[in-house]
């Protein structure tokens, strides 16, 4: 069959099959559900917020002292207009699914979340500066703070997490996961926006790091590539995922976790100042100040 004949006769059959599957699965009409094409807008918003937090590293144009205020105002207005409509949209989508709060007003909730996000950016930047300083203090190869912001993948991953975590705490659905998964795809670092992470957090190298939703990480924690903070048994006896419970470990202040360590379980606590050696498998709590490692044969 010639390609033109195929396109006229057979291709419509493929479209019908796809249409049937799509329409039976979720809403595709943006006016009544969620605009599934909005992901690119969220990416653009995230780039804008990163540019506001670190203009010299993430902005597309050169920023000077003279034009900094204009750039910040212009970018913040653009970001607010873009993300505001998407926050309202995801709230409305969830209401349509029967998950809305009592006496919920999606428009007002969206406005409140947007304002809180924008007004929190200075404090997010302050915490990120502590993270950057921790990277500088913790990596002998680091020569300049600017080098860390420009080239270390952990900074983009952690900055994205801190933005997404704020929206997650405001109960904004979907958008935080879109943000965190964009950072995951770009950096190889997978931080769920629901995790709680203190200041001066440093991920050295970073590739393959996984931090689960209910993880709690204290202040001044350093982890290396390949570390997993995961769930010990995420499924119940019927094979269904267990949700709404503490599944991931707690890491207290001043802990160091070396490469490819796996720490699992919602009741597992790594005590203050502990050191976890590389390639270890941990499912029980470790007291503060202890050094856990895999013994060489």
NORQUI-V692410 format. One record per pair of residues at least 12 apart in sequence whose C-alpha atoms are under 6 Angstrom apart, sorted by the first residue. I is the first residue (numbers start at 0). J is the second residue. D is the distance in whole Angstrom. If there is no record, write none. Layout:
I & J & D
I & J & D
This chain:
32 & 92 & 5
33 & 92 & 6
44 & 78 & 5
52 & 124 & 6
56 & 149 & 6
83 & 113 & 6
86 & 109 & 5
87 & 105 & 6
87 & 106 & 6
87 & 109 & 5
90 & 105 & 6
91 & 105 & 6
126 & 198 & 6
129 & 199 & 5
130 & 199 & 4
130 & 200 & 5
133 & 199 & 5
134 & 201 & 5
152 & 186 & 5
153 & 202 & 6
156 & 182 & 5
160 & 192 & 6
163 & 175 & 4
163 & 192 & 5
164 & 192 & 4
164 & 193 & 6
187 & 206 & 5
187 & 207 & 6
188 & 205 & 6
188 & 206 & 6
188 & 207 & 6
188 & 208 & 5
189 & 208 & 6
189 & 209 & 5
190 & 209 & 6
190 & 210 & 5
191 & 211 & 6
191 & 212 & 5
193 & 212 & 5
194 & 212 & 5
194 & 213 & 5
194 & 214 & 5
195 & 215 & 5
195 & 216 & 6
196 & 216 & 5
197 & 217 & 5
197 & 218 & 5
198 & 218 & 5
199 & 218 & 6
199 & 219 & 5
200 & 219 & 6
200 & 220 & 5
201 & 221 & 5
202 & 221 & 6
202 & 222 & 5
202 & 223 & 6
203 & 223 & 5
204 & 224 & 6
205 & 224 & 4
206 & 224 & 5
207 & 224 & 6
207 & 225 & 4
208 & 224 & 6
208 & 225 & 5
208 & 226 & 5
208 & 227 & 6
209 & 227 & 5
210 & 228 & 5
211 & 228 & 6
211 & 229 & 5
213 & 245 & 6
213 & 247 & 5
214 & 247 & 5
214 & 248 & 5
214 & 249 & 6
215 & 249 & 5
216 & 249 & 6
216 & 250 & 5
216 & 251 & 6
217 & 251 & 5
217 & 252 & 4
218 & 252 & 5
219 & 252 & 6
219 & 253 & 5
220 & 253 & 5
220 & 254 & 5
221 & 255 & 5
222 & 255 & 6
222 & 256 & 5
222 & 257 & 6
223 & 257 & 5
223 & 258 & 5
224 & 258 & 5
225 & 258 & 6
225 & 259 & 4
226 & 258 & 6
226 & 259 & 5
226 & 260 & 5
226 & 261 & 6
227 & 261 & 5
228 & 262 & 5
228 & 263 & 6
229 & 247 & 5
229 & 263 & 5
230 & 246 & 5
230 & 247 & 5
230 & 263 & 5
230 & 264 & 5
231 & 263 & 5
231 & 264 & 4
245 & 265 & 5
246 & 264 & 5
246 & 265 & 4
247 & 264 & 5
247 & 265 & 4
248 & 264 & 5
248 & 265 & 5
248 & 267 & 5
248 & 268 & 6
249 & 268 & 5
250 & 268 & 6
250 & 269 & 5
251 & 270 & 5
251 & 271 & 5
252 & 271 & 5
253 & 271 & 6
253 & 272 & 5
254 & 272 & 5
254 & 273 & 5
254 & 274 & 6
255 & 274 & 5
256 & 274 & 6
256 & 275 & 5
257 & 276 & 5
257 & 277 & 5
258 & 277 & 5
259 & 277 & 6
259 & 278 & 5
260 & 277 & 5
260 & 278 & 5
260 & 279 & 5
261 & 280 & 5
262 & 281 & 5
263 & 282 & 5
267 & 283 & 5
267 & 284 & 5
268 & 284 & 5
269 & 284 & 6
269 & 285 & 5
270 & 285 & 6
270 & 286 & 5
270 & 287 & 4
271 & 287 & 4
272 & 287 & 6
272 & 288 & 5
273 & 287 & 5
273 & 288 & 4
273 & 289 & 5
273 & 290 & 6
274 & 290 & 5
275 & 290 & 6
275 & 291 & 5
276 & 291 & 6
276 & 292 & 4
279 & 293 & 6
